[in-house]
């Protein structure tokens, strides 16, 4: 390939890129962009390109070198801009529909390693014990330092039912290996259940099915609970985000009016704003949103909108802080590029980027240990001569001797048959009482349920 041809390829690539990044502030652009400097930079690129293809230890195709240059250009901008080859672009399109192959983790980059934003519920990664905040330093014993995010993700992909060994670095723990079996990831974006008289709505991802699944979930818990719904807990913990349109729809589901989110980019006229439509899926009932460090992007849009409108109490820990907008730009015959084009802002004009959503009530995840009552502790009713409560019937005394019934005698080697209660035939067992529900082990969820029920008590609603 001649030098002129090389510049032709570069120029052709820039035709796609320039309109996307050009600013309307033409005077500022003219001050900063000197055509002579641009041509010198392109000349430098051409020199490096020629030297690599002529002297590199292995023969590399021109197409591969140019693709690598594009990857480097995009990945150097920020952790979320990247080049998607045709294969990765196709997989990304499948992922937004709610089904794809892999481990089941949402990742970003940090200090040269892959950082887990959040594992997806009921996926191989979640079952293996991967946690939000984990750093993946090696894949199958090979370091991933220096790889782009796309390259690292490509290494983690593979055939379904094949194993991969990832080395995890976790705060406060020595690095360790996890063996994970790849699988087809089917995301069920919403799980709903009744917690007493509180509706629990767990949103795991924002894909094309999320809003419809949320509507179905609300109907399900309302049917289980009936008219006495005290409120709803919307669990966005470890939800890495997804489609902006679905985040807007979910926030709008609990809002009657007002702004949901806005985006601002380099071009003032390209700023966008989305407003809620009339209609509240929760019908004005209290809402608590759970977030943590694994709540990112679309999750933060929902939490920020409901917080700013005082429609929900945000409970948990600081969210991830991924507040940038990525636009997918298809490149005909060449895949696509994911380019950061704007930042998200909450209704009050607060940027989410790098900061995240601060909960109204900070609650760290914790384990509760039930303490036994102190030995020998006494209460008022145990004191000698205490005044009896007139509203409590006095306990009956011991049965007189003649009223006591003898215990049934057992034959040798047999256990005595218990005495039948009223309405039972001898030998017939009484119906067992339903087992008491175990206390909720999820401390953050337990606090949210208590808060919803407390609000219900304050408003005079029935609580169970």
C-alpha positions as a LaTeX table, in Angstrom:
\begin{tabular}{lrrr}
\hline
Residue & $x$ (\AA) & $y$ (\AA) & $z$ (\AA) \\
\hline
Unk1 & 0.00 & 0.00 & 0.00 \\
Unk2 & 1.38 & 3.39 & $-0.98$ \\
Unk3 & 1.64 & 6.30 & 1.41 \\
Unk4 & $-1.23$ & 8.11 & $-0.35$ \\
Unk5 & $-3.46$ & 5.06 & $-0.01$ \\
Unk6 & $-2.78$ & 4.93 & 3.74 \\
Unk7 & $-3.89$ & 8.52 & 4.16 \\
Unk8 & $-6.95$ & 7.71 & 2.08 \\
Unk9 & $-7.95$ & 4.96 & 4.52 \\
Unk10 & $-7.39$ & 7.27 & 7.49 \\
Unk11 & $-9.35$ & 10.08 & 5.88 \\
Unk12 & $-12.23$ & 7.71 & 5.10 \\
Unk13 & $-12.37$ & 6.64 & 8.73 \\
Unk14 & $-12.40$ & 10.24 & 9.88 \\
Unk15 & $-15.40$ & 11.06 & 7.68 \\
Unk16 & $-17.42$ & 8.85 & 10.04 \\
Unk17 & $-15.90$ & 10.28 & 13.19 \\
Unk18 & $-15.71$ & 13.98 & 12.53 \\
Unk19 & $-19.45$ & 14.77 & 12.34 \\
Unk20 & $-19.98$ & 12.96 & 15.64 \\
Unk21 & $-17.44$ & 14.91 & 17.64 \\
Unk22 & $-17.50$ & 18.28 & 15.93 \\
Unk23 & $-18.66$ & 21.17 & 18.11 \\
Unk24 & $-20.99$ & 23.97 & 17.12 \\
Unk25 & $-18.70$ & 26.41 & 18.83 \\
Unk26 & $-16.85$ & 27.05 & 15.58 \\
Unk27 & $-14.79$ & 29.96 & 16.82 \\
Unk28 & $-13.46$ & 27.87 & 19.70 \\
Unk29 & $-12.71$ & 25.00 & 17.32 \\
Unk30 & $-10.75$ & 27.27 & 14.98 \\
Unk31 & $-8.65$ & 28.50 & 17.89 \\
Unk32 & $-7.85$ & 25.00 & 19.09 \\
Unk33 & $-7.63$ & 23.06 & 15.83 \\
Unk34 & $-4.79$ & 24.08 & 13.53 \\
Unk35 & $-5.02$ & 22.20 & 10.21 \\
Unk36 & $-1.23$ & 22.11 & 9.98 \\
Unk37 & $-1.02$ & 20.36 & 13.36 \\
Unk38 & $-3.67$ & 17.87 & 12.28 \\
Unk39 & $-1.76$ & 16.96 & 9.11 \\
Unk40 & 1.49 & 16.62 & 11.08 \\
Unk41 & $-0.27$ & 14.21 & 13.43 \\
Unk42 & $-1.63$ & 12.21 & 10.51 \\
Unk43 & 1.85 & 12.16 & 9.02 \\
Unk44 & 3.17 & 10.76 & 12.31 \\
Unk45 & 0.48 & 8.09 & 12.25 \\
Unk46 & 1.42 & 7.18 & 8.68 \\
Unk47 & 5.11 & 6.92 & 9.62 \\
Unk48 & 4.36 & 4.59 & 12.55 \\
Unk49 & 1.96 & 2.55 & 10.41 \\
Unk50 & 4.61 & 2.06 & 7.70 \\
Unk51 & 7.32 & 1.13 & 10.20 \\
Unk52 & 5.10 & $-1.45$ & 11.94 \\
Unk53 & 3.95 & $-3.18$ & 8.76 \\
Unk54 & 7.54 & $-3.24$ & 7.43 \\
Unk55 & 9.53 & $-4.21$ & 10.53 \\
Unk56 & 7.24 & $-5.88$ & 13.07 \\
Unk57 & 8.38 & $-9.40$ & 13.96 \\
Unk58 & 5.23 & $-10.93$ & 12.48 \\
Unk59 & 3.27 & $-10.13$ & 9.38 \\
Unk60 & 0.15 & $-8.14$ & 10.32 \\
Unk61 & $-2.59$ & $-7.17$ & 7.90 \\
Unk62 & $-3.31$ & $-3.52$ & 7.25 \\
Unk63 & $-6.92$ & $-4.06$ & 8.30 \\
Unk64 & $-5.86$ & $-5.40$ & 11.70 \\
Unk65 & $-3.50$ & $-2.48$ & 12.31 \\
Unk66 & $-6.13$ & 0.13 & 11.45 \\
Unk67 & $-8.73$ & $-1.65$ & 13.60 \\
Unk68 & $-6.26$ & $-1.67$ & 16.49 \\
Unk69 & $-5.65$ & 2.05 & 16.02 \\
Unk70 & $-9.39$ & 2.72 & 16.16 \\
Unk71 & $-9.71$ & 0.59 & 19.31 \\
Unk72 & $-6.89$ & 2.50 & 20.94 \\
Unk73 & $-8.33$ & 5.88 & 19.95 \\
Unk74 & $-11.72$ & 5.10 & 21.50 \\
Unk75 & $-10.55$ & 3.25 & 24.61 \\
Unk76 & $-8.15$ & 6.08 & 25.47 \\
Unk77 & $-11.07$ & 8.51 & 25.80 \\
Unk78 & $-12.81$ & 6.94 & 28.81 \\
Unk79 & $-13.61$ & 3.46 & 30.21 \\
Unk80 & $-16.90$ & 3.21 & 28.32 \\
Unk81 & $-16.01$ & 4.27 & 24.77 \\
Unk82 & $-14.93$ & 1.34 & 22.62 \\
Unk83 & $-14.92$ & $-0.27$ & 19.21 \\
Unk84 & $-17.26$ & $-3.22$ & 18.61 \\
Unk85 & $-16.29$ & $-5.57$ & 15.81 \\
Unk86 & $-19.20$ & $-7.20$ & 13.95 \\
Unk87 & $-19.23$ & $-10.20$ & 16.33 \\
Unk88 & $-19.26$ & $-8.09$ & 19.51 \\
Unk89 & $-21.83$ & $-5.72$ & 18.03 \\
Unk90 & $-24.15$ & $-8.64$ & 17.34 \\
Unk91 & $-23.71$ & $-9.98$ & 20.88 \\
Unk92 & $-24.44$ & $-6.53$ & 22.33 \\
Unk93 & $-27.71$ & $-6.37$ & 20.39 \\
Unk94 & $-28.73$ & $-9.79$ & 21.72 \\
Unk95 & $-27.81$ & $-8.75$ & 25.29 \\
Unk96 & $-30.19$ & $-5.79$ & 25.31 \\
Unk97 & $-33.00$ & $-8.20$ & 24.40 \\
Unk98 & $-32.39$ & $-10.12$ & 27.63 \\
Unk99 & $-30.56$ & $-13.29$ & 26.55 \\
Unk100 & $-26.86$ & $-13.82$ & 25.83 \\
Unk101 & $-23.93$ & $-16.11$ & 26.52 \\
Unk102 & $-21.21$ & $-15.58$ & 29.13 \\
Unk103 & $-20.56$ & $-15.41$ & 32.87 \\
Unk104 & $-23.20$ & $-12.89$ & 33.89 \\
Unk105 & $-21.21$ & $-9.86$ & 35.06 \\
Unk106 & $-21.22$ & $-6.17$ & 34.16 \\
Unk107 & $-17.67$ & $-4.84$ & 34.08 \\
Unk108 & $-15.54$ & $-1.75$ & 33.62 \\
Unk109 & $-11.79$ & $-1.06$ & 33.87 \\
Unk110 & $-9.76$ & 0.18 & 36.82 \\
Unk111 & $-5.96$ & 0.45 & 37.10 \\
Unk112 & $-5.46$ & $-1.89$ & 34.18 \\
Unk113 & $-7.75$ & $-4.61$ & 35.52 \\
Unk114 & $-11.38$ & $-5.55$ & 34.96 \\
Unk115 & $-13.63$ & $-4.31$ & 37.77 \\
Unk116 & $-16.97$ & $-5.96$ & 38.43 \\
Unk117 & $-19.76$ & $-3.39$ & 38.59 \\
Unk118 & $-22.22$ & $-6.10$ & 39.55 \\
Unk119 & $-22.92$ & $-9.79$ & 39.01 \\
Unk120 & $-26.32$ & $-10.51$ & 37.46 \\
Unk121 & $-28.70$ & $-12.51$ & 39.65 \\
Unk122 & $-28.97$ & $-16.26$ & 39.00 \\
Unk123 & $-26.00$ & $-16.39$ & 36.62 \\
Unk124 & $-22.79$ & $-18.48$ & 36.80 \\
Unk125 & $-20.82$ & $-15.50$ & 38.20 \\
Unk126 & $-23.37$ & $-14.82$ & 40.95 \\
Unk127 & $-23.55$ & $-18.48$ & 41.92 \\
Unk128 & $-19.75$ & $-18.73$ & 42.01 \\
Unk129 & $-19.56$ & $-15.87$ & 44.53 \\
Unk130 & $-18.39$ & $-12.94$ & 42.38 \\
Unk131 & $-19.19$ & $-9.65$ & 44.14 \\
Unk132 & $-19.55$ & $-6.02$ & 43.10 \\
Unk133 & $-16.18$ & $-4.27$ & 43.39 \\
Unk134 & $-14.09$ & $-7.38$ & 42.68 \\
Unk135 & $-11.06$ & $-6.91$ & 40.43 \\
Unk136 & $-10.34$ & $-9.66$ & 37.89 \\
Unk137 & $-6.57$ & $-9.77$ & 37.45 \\
Unk138 & $-6.07$ & $-13.04$ & 35.56 \\
Unk139 & $-8.06$ & $-15.25$ & 33.24 \\
Unk140 & $-7.04$ & $-18.90$ & 33.04 \\
Unk141 & $-3.76$ & $-18.05$ & 34.74 \\
Unk142 & $-2.81$ & $-15.27$ & 32.30 \\
Unk143 & $-2.62$ & $-11.65$ & 33.40 \\
Unk144 & $-5.02$ & $-9.22$ & 31.73 \\
Unk145 & $-2.97$ & $-6.13$ & 32.64 \\
Unk146 & $-2.63$ & $-3.90$ & 29.59 \\
Unk147 & $-5.62$ & $-5.36$ & 27.73 \\
Unk148 & $-8.50$ & $-3.15$ & 26.67 \\
Unk149 & $-11.87$ & $-3.87$ & 28.22 \\
Unk150 & $-13.10$ & $-5.39$ & 24.95 \\
Unk151 & $-10.10$ & $-7.70$ & 24.77 \\
Unk152 & $-10.55$ & $-8.82$ & 28.37 \\
Unk153 & $-14.26$ & $-9.46$ & 27.85 \\
Unk154 & $-13.44$ & $-11.42$ & 24.69 \\
Unk155 & $-11.20$ & $-13.71$ & 26.77 \\
Unk156 & $-14.01$ & $-14.35$ & 29.22 \\
Unk157 & $-16.38$ & $-15.39$ & 26.46 \\
Unk158 & $-16.40$ & $-18.93$ & 25.15 \\
Unk159 & $-18.52$ & $-21.94$ & 24.39 \\
Unk160 & $-21.42$ & $-22.70$ & 26.70 \\
Unk161 & $-20.65$ & $-25.31$ & 29.42 \\
Unk162 & $-16.90$ & $-24.68$ & 29.27 \\
Unk163 & $-14.98$ & $-23.64$ & 32.40 \\
Unk164 & $-12.98$ & $-20.49$ & 32.97 \\
Unk165 & $-10.72$ & $-19.70$ & 35.92 \\
Unk166 & $-10.68$ & $-16.06$ & 37.02 \\
Unk167 & $-8.32$ & $-14.67$ & 39.64 \\
Unk168 & $-10.11$ & $-12.27$ & 41.96 \\
Unk169 & $-8.63$ & $-9.48$ & 44.04 \\
Unk170 & $-11.04$ & $-8.38$ & 46.77 \\
Unk171 & $-10.50$ & $-5.78$ & 49.47 \\
Unk172 & $-9.41$ & $-7.36$ & 52.74 \\
Unk173 & $-8.94$ & $-10.82$ & 51.19 \\
Unk174 & $-5.94$ & $-12.54$ & 49.61 \\
Unk175 & $-6.27$ & $-13.02$ & 45.81 \\
Unk176 & $-8.10$ & $-16.25$ & 45.01 \\
Unk177 & $-9.27$ & $-18.25$ & 41.99 \\
Unk178 & $-12.85$ & $-18.98$ & 40.99 \\
Unk179 & $-13.84$ & $-21.61$ & 38.46 \\
Unk180 & $-16.96$ & $-20.52$ & 36.57 \\
Unk181 & $-18.86$ & $-22.51$ & 33.94 \\
Unk182 & $-20.02$ & $-20.41$ & 31.02 \\
Unk183 & $-23.72$ & $-20.51$ & 30.23 \\
Unk184 & $-26.42$ & $-18.84$ & 28.18 \\
Unk185 & $-27.51$ & $-15.92$ & 30.33 \\
Unk186 & $-31.26$ & $-15.44$ & 30.41 \\
Unk187 & $-32.13$ & $-12.33$ & 32.33 \\
Unk188 & $-35.43$ & $-12.14$ & 34.14 \\
Unk189 & $-35.38$ & $-8.40$ & 34.75 \\
Unk190 & $-37.97$ & $-8.24$ & 37.55 \\
Unk191 & $-38.76$ & $-10.56$ & 40.44 \\
Unk192 & $-41.76$ & $-9.78$ & 42.60 \\
Unk193 & $-43.11$ & $-11.19$ & 45.84 \\
Unk194 & $-45.15$ & $-10.17$ & 48.86 \\
Unk195 & $-43.29$ & $-9.51$ & 52.13 \\
Unk196 & $-46.22$ & $-9.46$ & 54.51 \\
Unk197 & $-48.23$ & $-6.48$ & 53.32 \\
Unk198 & $-45.28$ & $-4.91$ & 51.43 \\
Unk199 & $-44.64$ & $-5.47$ & 47.74 \\
Unk200 & $-41.01$ & $-6.38$ & 46.99 \\
Unk201 & $-39.83$ & $-5.61$ & 43.43 \\
Unk202 & $-36.30$ & $-6.69$ & 42.54 \\
Unk203 & $-35.10$ & $-5.16$ & 39.24 \\
Unk204 & $-31.92$ & $-6.89$ & 38.05 \\
Unk205 & $-31.40$ & $-5.24$ & 34.66 \\
Unk206 & $-32.85$ & $-2.68$ & 32.28 \\
Unk207 & $-33.50$ & $-4.49$ & 29.02 \\
Unk208 & $-36.37$ & $-4.42$ & 26.56 \\
Unk209 & $-38.56$ & $-6.50$ & 28.90 \\
Unk210 & $-38.11$ & $-4.52$ & 32.14 \\
Unk211 & $-41.09$ & $-2.16$ & 32.20 \\
Unk212 & $-43.58$ & $-4.84$ & 31.14 \\
Unk213 & $-42.16$ & $-7.18$ & 33.78 \\
Unk214 & $-42.46$ & $-4.42$ & 36.42 \\
Unk215 & $-46.14$ & $-3.91$ & 35.60 \\
Unk216 & $-46.73$ & $-7.65$ & 35.88 \\
Unk217 & $-44.82$ & $-7.77$ & 39.17 \\
Unk218 & $-46.93$ & $-5.02$ & 40.74 \\
Unk219 & $-50.11$ & $-6.79$ & 39.68 \\
Unk220 & $-48.82$ & $-10.05$ & 41.15 \\
Unk221 & $-48.05$ & $-8.66$ & 44.62 \\
Unk222 & $-51.26$ & $-6.63$ & 44.68 \\
Unk223 & $-53.22$ & $-9.81$ & 44.01 \\
Unk224 & $-51.36$ & $-11.65$ & 46.79 \\
Unk225 & $-51.73$ & $-8.88$ & 49.38 \\
Unk226 & $-55.10$ & $-7.46$ & 48.43 \\
Unk227 & $-56.21$ & $-3.94$ & 49.30 \\
Unk228 & $-53.93$ & $-3.61$ & 52.34 \\
Unk229 & $-50.68$ & $-2.93$ & 50.45 \\
Unk230 & $-48.58$ & $-0.77$ & 52.77 \\
Unk231 & $-46.06$ & 0.18 & 50.10 \\
Unk232 & $-43.34$ & $-1.10$ & 47.80 \\
Unk233 & $-39.61$ & $-1.79$ & 48.05 \\
Unk234 & $-37.82$ & $-1.39$ & 44.69 \\
Unk235 & $-34.50$ & $-3.22$ & 44.93 \\
Unk236 & $-31.86$ & $-1.83$ & 42.53 \\
Unk237 & $-28.83$ & $-3.21$ & 44.35 \\
Unk238 & $-26.16$ & $-4.65$ & 42.04 \\
Unk239 & $-28.17$ & $-3.57$ & 39.01 \\
Unk240 & $-25.57$ & $-2.46$ & 36.44 \\
Unk241 & $-28.03$ & $-0.55$ & 34.27 \\
Unk242 & $-28.97$ & $-0.97$ & 30.64 \\
Unk243 & $-31.35$ & 0.85 & 28.30 \\
Unk244 & $-32.07$ & 4.52 & 28.97 \\
Unk245 & $-35.60$ & 4.18 & 27.59 \\
Unk246 & $-36.41$ & 1.50 & 30.17 \\
Unk247 & $-34.92$ & 3.52 & 33.03 \\
Unk248 & $-37.18$ & 6.44 & 32.06 \\
Unk249 & $-40.20$ & 4.13 & 31.84 \\
Unk250 & $-39.54$ & 2.62 & 35.30 \\
Unk251 & $-39.07$ & 6.02 & 36.97 \\
Unk252 & $-42.15$ & 7.34 & 35.15 \\
Unk253 & $-44.14$ & 4.37 & 36.53 \\
Unk254 & $-43.97$ & 5.92 & 40.01 \\
Unk255 & $-44.24$ & 9.60 & 39.00 \\
Unk256 & $-47.29$ & 11.63 & 37.96 \\
Unk257 & $-45.40$ & 14.58 & 36.52 \\
Unk258 & $-42.05$ & 16.36 & 36.36 \\
Unk259 & $-38.67$ & 15.73 & 34.80 \\
Unk260 & $-37.21$ & 12.24 & 34.95 \\
Unk261 & $-33.69$ & 12.84 & 33.61 \\
Unk262 & $-31.78$ & 15.10 & 31.24 \\
Unk263 & $-28.62$ & 14.68 & 29.19 \\
Unk264 & $-26.09$ & 17.34 & 28.24 \\
Unk265 & $-23.31$ & 16.99 & 25.71 \\
Unk266 & $-20.89$ & 19.33 & 23.93 \\
Unk267 & $-23.65$ & 20.77 & 21.77 \\
Unk268 & $-26.12$ & 22.87 & 23.71 \\
Unk269 & $-28.90$ & 22.20 & 21.21 \\
Unk270 & $-28.41$ & 18.44 & 21.62 \\
Unk271 & $-29.37$ & 18.50 & 25.30 \\
Unk272 & $-32.42$ & 16.35 & 25.97 \\
Unk273 & $-35.00$ & 16.19 & 28.71 \\
Unk274 & $-37.60$ & 13.52 & 29.50 \\
Unk275 & $-40.73$ & 14.18 & 31.55 \\
Unk276 & $-43.06$ & 11.81 & 33.37 \\
Unk277 & $-46.57$ & 11.13 & 32.18 \\
Unk278 & $-49.60$ & 11.05 & 34.45 \\
Unk279 & $-50.21$ & 7.75 & 36.23 \\
Unk280 & $-48.59$ & 6.17 & 39.31 \\
Unk281 & $-48.25$ & 2.38 & 39.30 \\
Unk282 & $-48.01$ & 2.41 & 43.10 \\
Unk283 & $-51.13$ & 4.61 & 43.45 \\
Unk284 & $-49.42$ & 6.98 & 45.85 \\
Unk285 & $-48.30$ & 4.26 & 48.29 \\
Unk286 & $-44.87$ & 4.73 & 49.97 \\
Unk287 & $-41.86$ & 3.56 & 47.93 \\
Unk288 & $-38.37$ & 2.74 & 49.17 \\
Unk289 & $-35.52$ & 2.21 & 46.70 \\
Unk290 & $-32.55$ & 0.07 & 47.73 \\
Unk291 & $-29.15$ & 0.92 & 46.18 \\
Unk292 & $-25.51$ & 0.01 & 46.76 \\
Unk293 & $-22.11$ & 0.29 & 45.09 \\
Unk294 & $-23.25$ & $-2.06$ & 42.33 \\
Unk295 & $-26.17$ & 0.16 & 41.30 \\
Unk296 & $-25.09$ & 1.97 & 38.15 \\
Unk297 & $-26.27$ & 3.97 & 35.15 \\
Unk298 & $-29.99$ & 3.29 & 34.55 \\
Unk299 & $-30.40$ & 2.31 & 38.22 \\
Unk300 & $-29.00$ & 5.67 & 39.27 \\
Unk301 & $-31.34$ & 7.49 & 36.88 \\
Unk302 & $-34.36$ & 5.84 & 38.53 \\
Unk303 & $-33.09$ & 6.42 & 42.07 \\
Unk304 & $-32.14$ & 10.05 & 41.32 \\
Unk305 & $-35.51$ & 10.87 & 39.75 \\
Unk306 & $-37.56$ & 9.39 & 42.59 \\
Unk307 & $-35.29$ & 11.01 & 45.19 \\
Unk308 & $-35.41$ & 14.49 & 43.67 \\
Unk309 & $-39.20$ & 14.39 & 43.42 \\
Unk310 & $-39.43$ & 13.06 & 47.00 \\
Unk311 & $-41.44$ & 10.16 & 45.65 \\
Unk312 & $-39.24$ & 7.53 & 47.29 \\
Unk313 & $-36.84$ & 7.17 & 50.18 \\
Unk314 & $-33.43$ & 5.98 & 48.96 \\
Unk315 & $-31.88$ & 3.52 & 51.39 \\
Unk316 & $-28.55$ & 1.67 & 51.28 \\
Unk317 & $-25.05$ & 2.84 & 50.32 \\
Unk318 & $-23.53$ & 5.20 & 47.72 \\
Unk319 & $-24.17$ & 4.05 & 44.15 \\
Unk320 & $-21.50$ & 3.41 & 41.50 \\
Unk321 & $-21.48$ & 6.81 & 39.78 \\
Unk322 & $-21.70$ & 5.86 & 36.10 \\
Unk323 & $-23.44$ & 8.94 & 34.73 \\
Unk324 & $-22.32$ & 9.04 & 31.09 \\
Unk325 & $-24.34$ & 8.37 & 27.96 \\
Unk326 & $-22.97$ & 5.96 & 25.35 \\
Unk327 & $-24.28$ & 6.25 & 21.80 \\
Unk328 & $-23.95$ & 3.15 & 19.63 \\
Unk329 & $-22.93$ & 4.25 & 16.13 \\
Unk330 & $-23.13$ & 1.45 & 13.54 \\
Unk331 & $-20.25$ & 1.41 & 11.06 \\
Unk332 & $-21.52$ & $-0.22$ & 7.86 \\
Unk333 & $-19.76$ & $-3.54$ & 7.39 \\
Unk334 & $-17.38$ & $-2.78$ & 10.27 \\
Unk335 & $-19.42$ & $-3.34$ & 13.44 \\
Unk336 & $-20.03$ & $-0.26$ & 15.55 \\
Unk337 & $-18.46$ & 2.11 & 18.01 \\
Unk338 & $-19.69$ & 2.92 & 21.48 \\
Unk339 & $-19.00$ & 6.61 & 22.05 \\
Unk340 & $-19.61$ & 8.68 & 25.18 \\
Unk341 & $-21.66$ & 11.63 & 23.95 \\
Unk342 & $-23.29$ & 13.18 & 27.04 \\
Unk343 & $-23.74$ & 13.10 & 30.82 \\
Unk344 & $-26.87$ & 12.29 & 32.81 \\
Unk345 & $-28.39$ & 14.83 & 35.21 \\
Unk346 & $-31.08$ & 14.28 & 37.83 \\
Unk347 & $-34.22$ & 16.50 & 37.83 \\
Unk348 & $-32.47$ & 18.98 & 40.16 \\
Unk349 & $-29.58$ & 19.30 & 37.71 \\
Unk350 & $-27.10$ & 17.15 & 39.63 \\
Unk351 & $-24.60$ & 15.14 & 37.61 \\
Unk352 & $-24.39$ & 11.45 & 38.49 \\
Unk353 & $-20.95$ & 11.02 & 36.90 \\
Unk354 & $-18.25$ & 9.92 & 39.33 \\
Unk355 & $-20.42$ & 10.79 & 42.31 \\
Unk356 & $-23.45$ & 8.53 & 42.15 \\
Unk357 & $-26.59$ & 8.77 & 44.26 \\
Unk358 & $-26.27$ & 9.43 & 47.98 \\
Unk359 & $-28.93$ & 7.52 & 49.92 \\
Unk360 & $-31.35$ & 9.41 & 52.18 \\
Unk361 & $-30.72$ & 6.78 & 54.85 \\
Unk362 & $-27.33$ & 5.10 & 54.81 \\
Unk363 & $-27.56$ & 1.43 & 55.75 \\
Unk364 & $-24.57$ & $-0.87$ & 55.32 \\
Unk365 & $-25.27$ & $-4.52$ & 54.68 \\
Unk366 & $-24.79$ & $-6.42$ & 57.95 \\
Unk367 & $-25.56$ & $-9.62$ & 59.77 \\
Unk368 & $-27.76$ & $-9.52$ & 62.84 \\
Unk369 & $-27.02$ & $-11.81$ & 65.73 \\
Unk370 & $-29.89$ & $-12.53$ & 68.09 \\
Unk371 & $-28.73$ & $-12.17$ & 71.72 \\
Unk372 & $-30.20$ & $-14.35$ & 74.43 \\
Unk373 & $-31.99$ & $-12.50$ & 77.27 \\
Unk374 & $-29.71$ & $-11.75$ & 80.21 \\
Unk375 & $-29.95$ & $-14.53$ & 82.80 \\
Unk376 & $-31.96$ & $-13.53$ & 85.83 \\
Unk377 & $-33.53$ & $-10.46$ & 84.18 \\
Unk378 & $-36.87$ & $-9.53$ & 85.76 \\
Unk379 & $-39.86$ & $-7.48$ & 84.71 \\
Unk380 & $-42.51$ & $-5.59$ & 86.68 \\
Unk381 & $-44.89$ & $-8.55$ & 86.71 \\
Unk382 & $-42.23$ & $-10.68$ & 88.40 \\
Unk383 & $-42.02$ & $-8.43$ & 91.46 \\
Unk384 & $-43.70$ & $-9.63$ & 94.67 \\
Unk385 & $-47.00$ & $-7.89$ & 95.34 \\
Unk386 & $-47.16$ & $-6.15$ & 91.96 \\
Unk387 & $-50.55$ & $-4.76$ & 90.90 \\
Unk388 & $-52.28$ & $-7.01$ & 88.41 \\
Unk389 & $-53.23$ & $-5.64$ & 84.99 \\
Unk390 & $-57.04$ & $-5.44$ & 84.96 \\
Unk391 & $-57.15$ & $-6.03$ & 81.19 \\
Unk392 & $-55.26$ & $-9.33$ & 81.38 \\
Unk393 & $-57.20$ & $-12.36$ & 82.70 \\
Unk394 & $-55.58$ & $-13.90$ & 85.73 \\
Unk395 & $-53.88$ & $-17.18$ & 85.04 \\
Unk396 & $-55.68$ & $-20.20$ & 86.56 \\
Unk397 & $-54.14$ & $-22.01$ & 89.51 \\
Unk398 & $-53.07$ & $-25.61$ & 89.62 \\
Unk399 & $-55.72$ & $-28.30$ & 89.12 \\
Unk400 & $-56.98$ & $-29.94$ & 92.22 \\
Unk401 & $-55.70$ & $-33.42$ & 92.83 \\
Unk402 & $-59.01$ & $-35.06$ & 91.88 \\
Unk403 & $-59.14$ & $-33.08$ & 88.63 \\
Unk404 & $-55.77$ & $-34.31$ & 87.44 \\
Unk405 & $-56.01$ & $-37.17$ & 84.94 \\
Unk406 & $-53.58$ & $-40.04$ & 85.19 \\
Unk407 & $-50.97$ & $-40.37$ & 82.48 \\
Unk408 & $-51.72$ & $-43.27$ & 80.12 \\
Unk409 & $-49.67$ & $-46.35$ & 80.87 \\
Unk410 & $-47.45$ & $-47.65$ & 78.14 \\
Unk411 & $-46.88$ & $-51.26$ & 77.33 \\
Unk412 & $-43.36$ & $-52.63$ & 77.37 \\
Unk413 & $-41.36$ & $-51.19$ & 74.47 \\
Unk414 & $-44.10$ & $-48.75$ & 73.47 \\
Unk415 & $-44.33$ & $-45.01$ & 73.88 \\
Unk416 & $-47.40$ & $-43.72$ & 75.70 \\
Unk417 & $-50.02$ & $-42.34$ & 73.31 \\
Unk418 & $-50.66$ & $-38.63$ & 73.96 \\
Unk419 & $-54.04$ & $-37.66$ & 75.28 \\
Unk420 & $-56.50$ & $-36.55$ & 72.64 \\
Unk421 & $-57.60$ & $-32.93$ & 72.70 \\
Unk422 & $-61.20$ & $-31.81$ & 72.46 \\
Unk423 & $-62.67$ & $-32.73$ & 69.10 \\
Unk424 & $-59.95$ & $-35.29$ & 68.34 \\
Unk425 & $-60.18$ & $-39.03$ & 68.29 \\
Unk426 & $-57.69$ & $-40.99$ & 70.37 \\
Unk427 & $-54.48$ & $-41.46$ & 68.39 \\
Unk428 & $-55.37$ & $-38.68$ & 65.96 \\
Unk429 & $-52.69$ & $-35.97$ & 65.65 \\
Unk430 & $-53.71$ & $-32.36$ & 65.87 \\
Unk431 & $-53.07$ & $-30.16$ & 62.88 \\
Unk432 & $-49.65$ & $-28.58$ & 63.07 \\
Unk433 & $-49.44$ & $-24.83$ & 63.33 \\
Unk434 & $-47.75$ & $-23.18$ & 60.37 \\
Unk435 & $-44.06$ & $-22.71$ & 61.00 \\
Unk436 & $-43.09$ & $-19.22$ & 61.99 \\
Unk437 & $-41.34$ & $-17.27$ & 59.23 \\
Unk438 & $-37.62$ & $-16.98$ & 59.63 \\
Unk439 & $-36.41$ & $-13.42$ & 60.16 \\
Unk440 & $-35.18$ & $-11.77$ & 56.97 \\
Unk441 & $-31.44$ & $-12.34$ & 56.64 \\
Unk442 & $-31.01$ & $-9.40$ & 54.27 \\
Unk443 & $-30.38$ & $-6.55$ & 56.73 \\
Unk444 & $-30.86$ & $-3.72$ & 54.23 \\
Unk445 & $-34.13$ & $-5.22$ & 53.03 \\
Unk446 & $-35.27$ & $-5.77$ & 56.63 \\
Unk447 & $-34.67$ & $-2.10$ & 57.38 \\
Unk448 & $-36.61$ & $-1.10$ & 54.26 \\
Unk449 & $-39.57$ & $-3.30$ & 55.21 \\
Unk450 & $-39.57$ & $-1.89$ & 58.75 \\
Unk451 & $-39.55$ & 1.65 & 57.36 \\
Unk452 & $-42.47$ & 0.97 & 55.00 \\
Unk453 & $-44.46$ & $-0.57$ & 57.84 \\
Unk454 & $-43.60$ & 2.34 & 60.12 \\
Unk455 & $-44.96$ & 4.78 & 57.54 \\
Unk456 & $-48.10$ & 2.65 & 57.27 \\
Unk457 & $-48.59$ & 2.74 & 61.05 \\
Unk458 & $-48.13$ & 6.51 & 61.04 \\
Unk459 & $-50.80$ & 6.81 & 58.35 \\
Unk460 & $-53.13$ & 4.48 & 60.25 \\
Unk461 & $-52.92$ & 1.54 & 57.86 \\
Unk462 & $-53.04$ & $-2.08$ & 58.98 \\
Unk463 & $-49.65$ & $-3.79$ & 59.28 \\
Unk464 & $-48.70$ & $-7.45$ & 59.25 \\
\hline
\end{tabular}
